[in-house]
């Protein structure tokens, strides 16, 4: 893979797409994991399987240890890598919720705002089932403050704040269409969102937010995952231990034996 081209494309446009990063079996197991989480958390919509629900899941750590993803992330943020956030945004057929236009960095307590988002497709993510859309080049603009954003109905939208579309040139938006196992990566400043899923198929994606270990997460009791390189001892982030697989607690998956004592 031409990583120098990847880095330039990311710097110029604020995003890029890389195909076939995760094998087909792992992509299928992402779908299985979402279905398993729906049973575990029956009162939570599948667009809202957030970080605290995932951080101690061996299957998530299996994905986090994917060398191809880490090699890509390293070219953007450097060799000392940690996970700051994980979030499944799984849109059900027919009534999958939209995501209003936003910049990730508007929500995050990171000091400094050095972070890259990886969007990993478990299913096909296409225009007809509510794939991510973004506006190339907007990563070169300032971050909107939450006070400058519109309040959204959290029963109808994944996020409760969004940028008013009247302030955007939506004609420049592009659809980030992915196949299972593909990833897109994007900058925390780039403006993006997605439509509702009105199709008859699921749209399942896992967002993974990577930071260099020199970035501080300024939020009480927040748990990160150390992944590569060295921990910066001057930055007081908290890191979870690699989980041990327990069949009565966790979803079974192909590589679960790697997470046993």
Helices and strands as residue ranges (DSSP letters): H 3-13, E 15-18, H 24-40, G 46-48, H 51-54, H 58-64, H 67-77, E 81-91, E 99-102, G 104-106, E 110-111, E 115-121, G 127-129, E 132-135, G 138-140, G 146-148, E 150-151, E 161-162, G 165-167, G 170-172, E 173-175, E 183-187, E 192-194, E 203-212, E 216-217, E 223-228, E 238-239, G 256-259
